[in-house]
């Protein structure tokens, strides 16, 4: 009679762990894919890439993320399951029946072993082929997407040795008007091609990109010999755009991440014990493909004793401990990989060190937990160290919370304790319940943001490690790159992070029956949610300010550092003084200079191009230097060439100083260069007004302008929508329900945002409608669902 009930406990543990595992891995995977969704939607709608190709890109990229998020999901699931069973005293009851803790942990470790097997199959068999196909597919569509990648009135610097400028782009037909193409491969000779119109054609065989230009003129000039000038006119001209060259060392064979496991084994065996760089890199990759999946088992062994030793920490402790362990693991793994690849430590030691360290910690924690269960007490030094580390990591947030309380509430925790809870609330300040709810929600909010940021950095660092090692990038450069990445991460994840925090707070109140107590005291659910919604509104305002003043500047710095990490020989420039070509506000005068000296207001070797309305070159000035004096740019050693109405050139060499036709002040050349998407709200609004007055289509920019306001609304909107689902009367619900709902709502909101944004930028729907459709749709849905809420 006992046999049918033999696995009751095991089944109960597995049934509780699996949903948490799937949702934790799903949430983390989705959060890491948010930015990629916008890129893929842009490829599909704006760049005319086929749906099947975009779907393949997504599917080929998912295995790389799943390989990392499955062990992380296992850790969180084991921690949460063990903590819940310990908090409800179910583990005590099981131990009272004589069942040891190690036997209770077996089903959880068994699930972790299954995750390890599946993840190992993913890394060993699926990922190499997927990475190889992803690289090939990316190269194939790179130039097929170039037509939409080129923006009107913005220089395209993505073609080696070529600088492309398009004045107007007809989004309906894709035809370009007012085209300039500079060839910068030969410093001793300047080459400029002007064209009235043209389009870009992709060769279906090799994926090469060709410019088909109409009504063209080619200007060739040696700067040191102004008289040696040549001009060629053509009705039609076909020019091939150059593709970026592969990084050094990548032209002969696939990188180790794209190489099949069998091929890596052949490389290791071919070395026959010799410590060659190729064999070492292959061995590192082989060990990594097994070590990362094995982390699922190690995480389970560490997570179980951590969970049962922290009965009251709940979700907060589970999330904090998960983040700490994951960060520690990847710090050890990435450093071990660098040392092993460089030959400074044995490969097996470098790649398996984090697993062995955590396995040792798991053994100590299990031993302490078993002694504590047997003896009814006993502290854990390791657990104490982990808890102390968690408290230390949270110290900055506690200090910020204390400062926040003093500024907003006018008091601190010590004053509250001294008052004994009897002090009457001052009008205009928050009450005890409001402070309690805000404290809970803020703690979840910060933890989710820290978790997402840490996970993103860990995953991205794993992908960039090969470039960092190959290009010998300094540690300070890598750290600065990820520091400048944080604002964009926060921008992308703040709405869904606040939604998760709101739902976690609500489910905690439901689980503890605190909402029942509040309603019994005459406090409605709407009043309970009010401080949380106000927090969402404040966070939305903060998101707007972050995007307007911090994110765009950080992104420009991040792109410069990314050029260093990728090993680009000529990094992209982001200041006007660093850019070789700058258009004046009239849109028809182009200035090129070697250097601008802000102390003396001097342009070194300026070159001025003046075009007509069809972008035919009419006048060209060149000088040794030009200095701003009394409101004029006075040039020395200058000459000019003017093309008359009959197309004959008139050359003039000036013996003395001459004024250049530059109606701008010196600060124009020293200003910071910004692409439209890198402008603040007010800058973008002025830029749109300027383009609209000049007769340009500004649909894409209007969508971006409206989104700067609409997107921050999503923080309070998603929380408002979640209220009817979070505050449901009836039985207590676990936090997993809230996280599941957050994932569904977040995916729906971001999916709709991605779709309508690209439709608006492609001028298929009105720009304002595209930006505000997700907000309006979810607001109407929230109103509908609130009719079912019993407050």
GUKEDREN-765414 format. One record per residue (C-alpha): x, y, z; residue in one letter. Coordinates in steps of 0.1 Angstrom, whole numbers, plus 5000, padded with zeros to 4 digits. Each point is the difference from the previous one (the first is absolute). Layout:
BEGIN
XYZA/...
***
This chain:
BEGIN
500050005000X/503050235005X/501449964965X/497550234981X/500850285024X/503749964998X/500650304978X/497350235013X/502550255014X/502349984970X/497050074977X/498950295021X/503550154999X/500349964963X/496550134993X/500850325019X/503550044986X/499249964963X/497750304995X/502550225019X/502949874978X/498250054968X/498850355009X/503350115014X/501849894969X/497250154978X/500050345018X/503850034999X/500149894963X/497350254990X/501750285019X/503349934981X/498150004967X/498150335004X/502650204981X/500349734973X/496350014994X/500250374989X/502949924977X/498249704984X/496850204995X/502050274983X/501549744977X/496549874992X/498150324994X/502450284993X/502749814981X/497849764980X/501749685013X/497849704996X/498149875029X/501549654998X/503550155002X/499150215030X/498549705017X/503149804993X/502250275015X/497949995032X/500049625002X/503749984994X/500750255027X/497949855027X/502249695007X/502950235011X/497750165026X/498349695011X/503349825007X/500750275026X/496550065014X/499049645006X/502649955028X/499050345015X/496449894999X/500949685017X/501750195028X/497150235006X/497549714999X/501849795025X/500550305023X/496450104999X/498749645004X/502249935030X/499350335016X/496249954996X/500149655015X/502150125028X/497850305007X/496949795002X/501749755023X/499549724975X/503749915002X/499749985038X/497149754996X/502049794975X/503150005022X/497849905030X/499049694980X/503749904998X/500750124965X/503450174997X/500550324981X/502249854974X/497149774990X/497750294997X/502450174977X/500349704977X/497050094978X/501150364996X/503649894991X/498449744976X/498250284982X/503350204999X/501749694984X/497350004973X/500650374994X/503849924998X/499449734974X/497750224979X/502350305003X/503149804992X/498249874969X/499250364991X/503650125004X/501749704985X/497749924971X/497750294992X/501950325008X/503049964978X/497949954969X/497650275010X/502950245005X/501549924966X/496650054983X/499450325020X/503450144989X/499449914963X/496450135001X/501150335016X/502650064973X/497549914973X/497450255011X/502550275011X/499950174966X/496449914992X/499150215030X/502450294990X/497350184980X/498050075032X/503150035022X/501050314981X/498150305014X/499350324982X/502350295008X/502349775021X/503449884989X/500349624997X/503549895012X/499449634999X/501849944966X/503849985003X/501750284981X/496650154989X/497850275015X/496550014988X/497450285003X/496450014988X/498050325002X/496549854995X/498649655001X/496649914986X/498849755025X/497349894976X/502249904971X/503449985018X/501550244975X/502850245011X/500450364989X/503050235005X/502849745004X/503650075009X/502649725001X/503650085012X/502849754995X/502550045028X/502449714992X/502750224984X/501050295022X/502050164972X/496950034977X/496450115008X/497249834982X/496450125001X/497049864981X/496850204999X/496749874987X/496650144996X/498349675009X/500649635003X/499249685019X/501849705015X/499949654985X/501149685017X/501749734980X/498049685009X/503049784994X/502750155023X/497950255019X/502250294988X/498450354999X/500150224969X/499050374996X/498150074968X/500450384995X/498550234974X/501250344988X/503449975017X/503250215001X/503349875013X/502550255014X/503749905004X/502550235016X/503549995015X/500050245029X/503750084997X/499550084962X/496850214996X/500450024963X/500049634995X/496249975000X/497849764980X/496349994996X/497949724984X/496350014992X/497949694996X/496349944994X/500349685020X/502649865023X/500249675019X/502249995031X/500649715024X/499950085037X/502849835019X/499349755027X/501750005034X/503049765002X/500049725025X/502050055031X/503649875001X/500249635004X/496449944989X/500549974962X/501549655000X/497449815021X/497050045021X/500350135035X/499949755028X/496450095009X/498949904964X/502249694998X/498349665004X/500949805031X/501549724979X/502350244982X/501150155034X/500949645011X/502049954969X/502050325006X/500849895036X/501149654988X/502050144971X/502150205025X/501249675015X/500850165033X/501650314986X/498850325017X/499050194969X/497750305000X/497549834976X/499949695022X/499750205032X/497150214986X/498249684988X/500549835034X/498750315018X/496950014979X/499449625005X/500350035037X/497750315000X/497349824981X/499849745028X/500850225030X/497250254995X/497349734998X/501549835030X/499450325020X/496349905001X/500949715023X/502550215021X/497450285003X/497449755012X/502449855026X/500850355013X/496550144998X/498249735020X/501950055033X/499950384995X/496349984996X/499249795030X/502350215023X/498150324991X/496449935008X/498750365002X/502150174973X/497549884973X/500250144965X/502450285010X/502649765013X/499649764971X/500550274975X/502950165019X/501849665005X/499449904964X/501550334987X/503049975023X/500749644991X/499650064962X/502350305001X/502649825021X/499849704976X/500550214968X/502750215015X/502049685008X/499149854966X/501050304979X/503250055018X/500849634998X/499350014963X/502450294994X/502749845021X/499649664983X/499950144965X/503250205008X/501749685012X/500550135036X/498049725016X/499049654988X/496850004979X/498149765023X/500950215031X/498950334984X/496749884986X/498949785029X/501250215029X/496650175006X/498249674999X/502449855026X/499950305022X/496250005001X/500049625005X/502250055030X/497750275014X/497049764994X/501749735020X/500750235029X/496450134999X/498549654999X/502249895029X/499050305021X/496349964991X/500149635010X/501750085033X/497550285007X/497149774993X/501549735022X/501050225028X/497450274998X/502450284994X/503550074989X/501150294978X/501449984966X/503150204993X/499549984963X/496450095002X/500950295023X/502650124975X/497449984972X/497450185021X/502650265009X/501050054964X/496350044991X/499650265028X/503250184988X/498750014964X/496850145012X/501650275022X/500050274973X/496349944994X/499250025038X/501950335002X/498050134970X/496849895016X/500950175033X/500850334982X/496749964980X/498149965033X/501650315016X/499350214969X/496449884994X/498849885033X/502050245022X/501149725023X/502149695002X/499749645013X/501550095034X/497550285005X/497249764991X/501249755026X/500350265027X/496550134993X/498749655005X/497650034971X/497850245020X/500950334983X/497250154980X/500650034963X/500850354988X/497750124973X/501649984966X/502349715009X/499649634994X/498549775025X/501349685015X/498349784974X/501250214971X/503649995013X/499749625005X/498749944965X/502650234984X/502849845019X/498949654988X/499550114964X/503250194998X/502049715014X/498649774973X/500550274974X/503650055008X/500749635002X/498449934966X/502050284984X/503349885016X/499149644989X/499350104964X/503150234997X/502349735015X/498649734977X/500350234969X/503650085009X/500949645006X/498449884968X/501550284979X/503449965015X/500049634991X/499350094964X/502750284999X/502749805018X/501649884967X/500350364987X/501350135033X/502749745000X/500950034963X/500350385001X/501750015035X/497350245013X/500950165034X/497849925030X/499150375005X/498750014964X/497849695006X/498750145033X/499350334984X/498149844971X/497649825024X/499650305022X/498950204970X/497749724990X/498050025032X/497850304991X/498749824968X/499449685020X/498050205025X/498150174972X/499049674984X/499149815032X/498550265024X/496449944990X/500049635003X/502250015031X/497550235017X/497249774989X/501749705016X/500650215032X/496450115001X/498749644996X/502549865025X/498850265026X/496349924992X/500549625002X/501950045033X/497150195015X/497549744987X/502249715013X/500150155035X/496350105000X/501050365005X/497650124973X/497249835020X/501050195031X/500250334981X/496549954985X/498749915035X/501450335012X/498150184973X/503050064977X/499249934963X/502349824976X/500150324979X/501450195031X/502549725007X/501350024964X/500150384999X/503550045014X/501349734977X/498550174970X/501450335011X/503449835002X/499549884965X/499150354988X/503150135018X/502149734984X/498650094966X/501050365005X/503449885010X/500249784968X/499250304979X/502750215016X/502449704998X/499349974963X/500250374993X/503250085019X/502049685006X/499249714978X/500950164966X/503350145012X/500949665016X/499149824968X/502450224980X/502849925024X/499149645000X/500249994962X/503550145001X/501149745025X/498449734980X/502150104970X/503149945022X/498749665012X/499149894964X/503550114988X/498850244974X/503150184986X/498250334995X/497450075027X/496850184992X/500150375010X/497350175021X/501250375002X/499950254972X/503750065005X/500749634994X/497849974969X/501650064966X/496950144985X/497450245015X/497050154983X/499050365009X/496350075009X/499150104964X/500549634990X/501950104969X/503450115014X/502449725011X/503250075019X/502949765003X/503050085023X/502949825016X/499850165034X/498150285019X/502050205026X/497450145024X/502650225018X/500850204968X/496749934982X/502049864970X/499149734975X/503149814987X/499849934963X/496350074995X/498349894968X/496650154991X/497549844976X/497050204988X/497249804982X/496950114982X/496549865007X/500749684979X/503349955018X/502250104971X/503350155012X/500050374992X/503050145019X/502949845018X/502350195024X/503249875016X/502550185024X/502949935023X/498250145029X/497050235008X/499650215031X/496850165014X/500650375001X/497350275006X/497249774989X/501749874969X/502149694992X/503250144985X/502049754980X/503749994991X/501649824971X/496549954984X/498849914965X/496649944986X/498449834970X/496650114988X/497949814974X/498350254976X/496649944984X/501649844970X/501949765023X/503450164994X/502150045031X/501450335011X/503149965022X/501250285023X/503150005022X/500050265027X/503350175009X/498750165032X/497349945026X/496549934988X/496649955017X/498549664998X/496249974996X/499449845034X/497150175018X/500649825033X/501950085032X/502949795013X/497949815026X/498249834971X/503149804993X/500649925036X/496549885008X/499249645008X/498849814970X/496749815006X/498049774978X/496250065002X/499549715024X/502750135023X/498350345004X/498150125030X/496250074998X/500550374994X/502949964975X/498149744980X/496950224999X/502150294986X/501749774976X/496649874987X/498850364995X/503150084980X/499649704977X/496350054996X/500550374990X/502549884974X/497549764985X/501349675014X/497949705012X/500349965037X/497749715008X/502849795016X/501250295022X/496450095011X/499649645012X/503250035020X/498950345014X/496649875012X/501549685014X/502350205023X/496850105018X/497849694994X/502549745011X/500450135037X/496249985004X/500449624997X/501349975036X/496850115017X/497849874972X/501149645002X/499750005038X/496550154998X/499149734975X/501449735024X/497950105030X/496949794991X/502349694995X/502150065031X/497450075026X/497749704994X/497949885029X/500349645010X/502849775008X/503650125004X/502150004969X/503749954997X/502350264985X/500349794969X/496550114989X/501150365001X/503249944981X/498149804974X/497550284996X/502850264997X/501649804972X/496749974980X/499250375005X/503550114993X/500349794968X/496650134988X/500950365006X/503549994985X/498849794971X/497350264991X/502550285006X/502549844976X/497449944973X/498350344999X/503350195004X/501449854969X/496750054981X/500150375010X/503650054990X/499249844966X/497150254996X/497449724998X/498050165029X/500150365014X/503150055022X/498150135031X/497649704998X/503049764998X/501650145031X/496850025021X/498249684989X/501549775026X/499250255028X/496450054988X/499349634995X/501449905034X/498250295017X/496649884985X/500849655010X/500850125036X/496650185001X/498249694989X/501749785025X/499450245029X/496349954996X/500649655014X/502050115030X/498449985034X/501750275019X/
***
